[in-house]
Amino acid sequence: MRNLEGHPGIKIGGSNINNLRYADDTVLIAENEKKGLELNRKKTEVMVVSRKQELPIINIYIKGTRLKQKDQFKYLGSLISSDGRNNSEVASRIAQAKTNFQKMKTVLTNKNISIRTRRRALECYIEPILMYGCEAWTISKQTQKKLEATEMWFLRRMLRISWTAKKTNDTVLEEAHTTRLLISKIRKRQATFFGHVMRREKLENLVTTGMLEGKRSRGKQREKLIEGLTDWLKAGKSLEAIEATKDRKKWRTMIANAVKQGT
């Protein structure tokens, strides 16, 4: 790894990044380097991350065997998709949360247990599965609707409300003695992590705030994590939000105020 210093990689904000390391997991970034490492043909797959509607086909061979091309890859517990979006990851998290809800159904739908206690069980055992890795999510309007629908899915089943009952979400929330909280919880986790990353001023900071070399793509630009957070915090512009993170007390106050205001 020491020998990698100075080798070409990806330039972000003027800095060269040619490897990422997390525990025993290593990502090497290079166009062509020979370092004596070997690849297992049976265990190696390839993936292209692209904004193009038609995913480019790549042909990489190892000793005459073409490596299988994937459109999704699980890395550190989260799905990375070929389109660079987190829609598949959010859908996967929702599915896993619902599956685990069903496993705890006898407790979570038991009317002999108060709804407050069952909601706390939901927060302890189900929501962590749903929100795993949410600090890196970009929450579009469509994603937010799916997450809010999931939140109501939990409450309706905990209250044993049939879809034929035609009760409004407001009525369900009133019966559950709660309000919509899920999006605020996710945003709070994102803001807390974002503040930590900005204050450290290390690689994560660079990747979040730096610019990639190359031309700006045509059409509407994708929403960035920082833009969604800035809007939620009502912090004005992104640069103002980044500057606010330097004052820990001020940043915590901004997060607390945003949580009180809800989504």
Protein Blocks (a to p, Z undefined) as FASTA:
>chain_A
ZZmgopacddeehiacfbdcehjbccdddfbdcehiacdfklpccddddfbfbacddddd
eehiacdddfbdceehiacdfkopaklmmmmmmmmmmmmmmmmmmmmmmmkbcfklmmmm
mmmmmmmmmmgoklmpccdfklmmmmmmmmmmmmmmmnopafklopafklmmmmnopadf
klmmmmmmmmmmmmmmmmnopmklmmmmmcceddddehjddddfklmmmmmnonopaklm
mmmmmmmmlmmmmmmmmmmnoZZ
